């Protein structure tokens, strides 16, 4: 609940800042594939159950993953469309784990 009296007190005597924190790095949500076999009305992805040209192959995914690790990205969420439609998704997930990413596979639709 918003209370104007607390807000005014905070303006008059602000709470001191805590110690400076250094966040570990960005969380990356990577849409690995655009294809999706679902048709969820709430989905933001412009997907269909068809292959889309220009998607990265496995080796290209590994190269980008190496770059992300070089940028000290600690968390990698593999998303899409429907990432489980990639035949290499388990290999990609194993590599992400081996590289030390905290990782998860997430569907756009729920």
Beta strands, then each sheet from edge to edge (+ up, - down):
strand 1: 27-33
strand 2: 75-80
strand 3: 102-105
sheet 1: 1+ 2+ 3+
end
